[in-house]
Amino acid sequence: MATYKARGNAHSVIYPYKTESGKHKQHWETYETELEAIQRKAYIDYLQKNKRYDELLKSVIEYKRKRAMEKSARKMTDSETTADEPSVPTVEDNTYKTYREFAEKWLPFHARKNRLSPNTYDSYNANLKNHILPYFGKRVMSTITAEDIDDFVDHLNKKPHLDKKRYGHDPKNSATLSSASVKKCYNILTAGFPTAKKWRYVTEVPETTAPAEKTKKRKAWDPVQVLKALDAMKEDKLIHLAVHIAFVCSLRAGETAGIDIKTLDFHDRSMWITQEVQRVSDESLSTLPGHEILFVFPKQSEWAKSSLILKGPKTEGSHRKQYLTTPLLQEIRERLDEIERCKEFFGNEYRDYGLLLCHPDGRPLDPKSFDDTFKQWQRSLGIENQIEFQGLRKSGQMHKVRLTQNNYQLVAENSGQSPEVLMSNYNEALDSEKRTLSLLVETSFYPQAASAVPPSNEDMETILRMLQHDPELSRRLMQVLRSGAVDSGQGEHSPH
């Protein structure tokens, strides 16, 4: 593993590597900030842990090449500077430049400085082009006031969504932008002003208040619904495995698409989540540094403006180990057998990227295809309470919270989340639990003689399934029933 050391203003990362000739050597890298060094150390640890020794060697060579170029540039600068006439830096006057001129310079700088992911960069860029630049693009940035920003927010709140697939071509029939979209545009716009002040585009930063955002919680299923879904989709083995593994292991769609066969350990009944698949624009790939990108898959069309990539996990905590259930292990074994048959059928045309879930010829699956296929399957069966593919992750998390009797720390670490995120976004009751609660109230509150109509067979089946999957609920029900029995016994023997 790599070592981090700080000496004065220098922050160093030291790690061993193997040369092309097989010799073991130690490599030192120096960075100006602690953040850069820590991030570099995490990346080197990831390469070593996954035994990506070729990429580790490339990383060493690239660092040495970069340092050599910087040293050569400094020498040229020193030779050109004369002692007789010291150079006086000139400060460019940007106060008459437009917001568009600022944004085109600021966004790439901001993305690289803050290590934005390609997906986040694409989101920033899309909101700039679709909403912010059409409104502020031609304005001289130094003339934008707090009132102008408030007017812009009001404009967005009234702006039609213009999703042709969903609302058609008539803006009058379209819903307005969501509060989340409005706030995202506001955040992007205001995030640039502190930098604009440093670069002398503006003399002061407008003081404004962020608009309110109405959050919409993602839907989830209880374990009974997930089990029914798996039983109904047995014919489509690929989506069946994707749904199964996403629920049991609480995986994101990109993590599901990026499962590496090499990380599977059948003896240990586990696998590691070390990478994910994402679709990103070519612009983001050319703008952002490639330190997080592990591989760029070949395009299927020369006219495509985006690519599927393989990148490291979303956060440091997302790099995690998952233990597998026996039925899931069996299904994975069957999938590996299917992959071997595909390799034999396609021969040299099979593209082996080591992915568990992929096209028959080995090509990666777009994570969005999971969501599209899953939604299409739900629509074909007329399921009322439809969820997104990401809802399977939430369903799995909520089930584990109940199984562990609200051990948020354990469940969060198991899924690469923080306990705070888990408690705020996954701490809610399912409809089936609310139904069961109503029956518990009925059993405990009303006199036995005046009991309402007994629950239907369907209600009883729901309750029994819920009790099987939630030990805590079973314990609470037994307490209520015992309490009811005691009260009933006392009533029978009480004097009249």
Secondary structure as the mmCIF struct_conf table of DSSP 4:
data_model
#
loop_
_struct_conf.conf_type_id
_struct_conf.id
_struct_conf.beg_label_comp_id
_struct_conf.beg_label_asym_id
_struct_conf.beg_label_seq_id
_struct_conf.end_label_comp_id
_struct_conf.end_label_asym_id
_struct_conf.end_label_seq_id
STRN STRN1 THR A 3 ARG A 7
TURN_TY1_P TURN_TY1_P1 GLY A 8 ASN A 9
STRN STRN2 ALA A 10 LYS A 18
TURN_TY1_P TURN_TY1_P2 GLU A 20 SER A 21
BEND BEND1 GLY A 22 GLY A 22
STRN STRN3 HIS A 24 TYR A 31
BEND BEND2 GLU A 32 THR A 33
HELX_RH_AL_P HELX_RH_AL_P1 GLU A 34 LYS A 49
TURN_TY1_P TURN_TY1_P3 ASN A 50 LYS A 51
HELX_RH_AL_P HELX_RH_AL_P2 TYR A 53 GLU A 80
BEND BEND3 ALA A 83 GLU A 85
HELX_LH_PP_P HELX_LH_PP_P1 PRO A 89 GLU A 92
TURN_TY1_P TURN_TY1_P4 THR A 95 TYR A 96
STRN STRN4 THR A 98 THR A 98
HELX_RH_AL_P HELX_RH_AL_P3 TYR A 99 LYS A 113
TURN_TY1_P TURN_TY1_P5 ASN A 114 ARG A 115
HELX_RH_AL_P HELX_RH_AL_P4 PRO A 118 ASN A 127
HELX_RH_PI_P HELX_RH_PI_P1 LEU A 128 ILE A 132
HELX_RH_AL_P HELX_RH_AL_P5 LEU A 133 PHE A 136
TURN_TY1_P TURN_TY1_P6 GLY A 137 LYS A 138
BEND BEND4 ARG A 139 ARG A 139
STRN STRN5 VAL A 140 VAL A 140
HELX_RH_3T_P HELX_RH_3T_P1 MET A 141 THR A 143
HELX_RH_AL_P HELX_RH_AL_P6 ALA A 146 ASN A 157
TURN_TY1_P TURN_TY1_P7 LYS A 158 LYS A 158
BEND BEND5 LYS A 159 LYS A 159
STRN STRN6 PRO A 160 PRO A 160
HELX_RH_AL_P HELX_RH_AL_P7 LYS A 164 TYR A 167
BEND BEND6 HIS A 169 HIS A 169
HELX_RH_3T_P HELX_RH_3T_P2 PRO A 171 ASN A 173
BEND BEND7 SER A 174 SER A 174
HELX_LH_PP_P HELX_LH_PP_P2 ALA A 175 ALA A 175
STRN STRN7 THR A 176 THR A 176
HELX_LH_PP_P HELX_LH_PP_P3 LEU A 177 SER A 178
HELX_RH_AL_P HELX_RH_AL_P8 SER A 179 ALA A 191
TURN_TY1_P TURN_TY1_P8 GLY A 192 GLY A 192
HELX_RH_AL_P HELX_RH_AL_P9 PHE A 193 LYS A 198
TURN_TY1_P TURN_TY1_P9 TRP A 199 ARG A 200
BEND BEND8 TYR A 201 TYR A 201
BEND BEND9 THR A 203 GLU A 204
HELX_LH_PP_P HELX_LH_PP_P4 ALA A 210 ALA A 212
HELX_LH_PP_P HELX_LH_PP_P5 LYS A 217 LYS A 219
HELX_RH_AL_P HELX_RH_AL_P10 PRO A 223 ALA A 232
TURN_TY1_P TURN_TY1_P10 MET A 233 GLU A 235
HELX_RH_AL_P HELX_RH_AL_P11 LYS A 237 CYS A 249
TURN_TY1_P TURN_TY1_P11 SER A 250 SER A 250
HELX_RH_AL_P HELX_RH_AL_P12 ALA A 253 ALA A 257
TURN_TY1_P TURN_TY1_P12 GLY A 258 GLY A 258
STRN STRN8 ASP A 260 ASP A 260
HELX_RH_3T_P HELX_RH_3T_P3 ILE A 261 THR A 263
STRN STRN9 ASP A 265 ASP A 265
TURN_TY1_P TURN_TY1_P13 PHE A 266 ARG A 269
STRN STRN10 SER A 270 ILE A 273
STRN STRN11 GLU A 276 SER A 281
HELX_RH_AL_P HELX_RH_AL_P13 ASP A 282 THR A 287
BEND BEND10 LEU A 288 LEU A 288
TURN_TY1_P TURN_TY1_P14 GLY A 290 HIS A 291
BEND BEND11 GLU A 292 GLU A 292
STRN STRN12 ILE A 293 VAL A 296
HELX_LH_PP_P HELX_LH_PP_P6 PHE A 297 LYS A 299
BEND BEND12 GLN A 300 GLN A 300
TURN_TY1_P TURN_TY1_P15 GLU A 302 TRP A 303
BEND BEND13 LYS A 305 LYS A 305
STRN STRN13 SER A 306 LYS A 311
BEND BEND14 LYS A 314 THR A 315
HELX_RH_3T_P HELX_RH_3T_P4 GLU A 316 SER A 318
BEND BEND15 HIS A 319 HIS A 319
STRN STRN14 ARG A 320 TYR A 323
HELX_RH_AL_P HELX_RH_AL_P14 THR A 326 PHE A 346
HELX_RH_3T_P HELX_RH_3T_P5 GLY A 347 GLU A 349
STRN STRN15 LEU A 355 LEU A 355
BEND BEND16 LEU A 356 LEU A 357
STRN STRN16 CYS A 358 CYS A 358
TURN_TY1_P TURN_TY1_P16 PRO A 360 ASP A 361
BEND BEND17 GLY A 362 GLY A 362
HELX_LH_PP_P HELX_LH_PP_P7 ARG A 363 ARG A 363
STRN STRN17 PRO A 364 PRO A 364
HELX_LH_PP_P HELX_LH_PP_P8 LEU A 365 ASP A 366
HELX_RH_AL_P HELX_RH_AL_P15 PRO A 367 SER A 380
TURN_TY1_P TURN_TY1_P17 LEU A 381 GLY A 382
BEND BEND18 GLU A 384 ASN A 385
TURN_TY1_P TURN_TY1_P18 PHE A 389 PHE A 389
HELX_RH_AL_P HELX_RH_AL_P16 GLN A 390 LEU A 403
TURN_TY1_P TURN_TY1_P19 THR A 404 GLN A 405
BEND BEND19 ASN A 406 ASN A 406
HELX_RH_AL_P HELX_RH_AL_P17 TYR A 408 SER A 415
TURN_TY1_P TURN_TY1_P20 GLY A 416 GLY A 416
HELX_RH_AL_P HELX_RH_AL_P18 PRO A 419 TYR A 426
HELX_RH_AL_P HELX_RH_AL_P19 ASP A 431 PHE A 445
BEND BEND20 TYR A 446 TYR A 446
BEND BEND21 GLN A 448 GLN A 448
TURN_TY1_P TURN_TY1_P21 ALA A 449 ALA A 450
BEND BEND22 VAL A 453 VAL A 453
HELX_LH_PP_P HELX_LH_PP_P9 PRO A 454 SER A 456
HELX_RH_AL_P HELX_RH_AL_P20 ASN A 457 HIS A 469
HELX_RH_AL_P HELX_RH_AL_P21 PRO A 471 HIS A 493
BEND BEND23 SER A 494 SER A 494
#
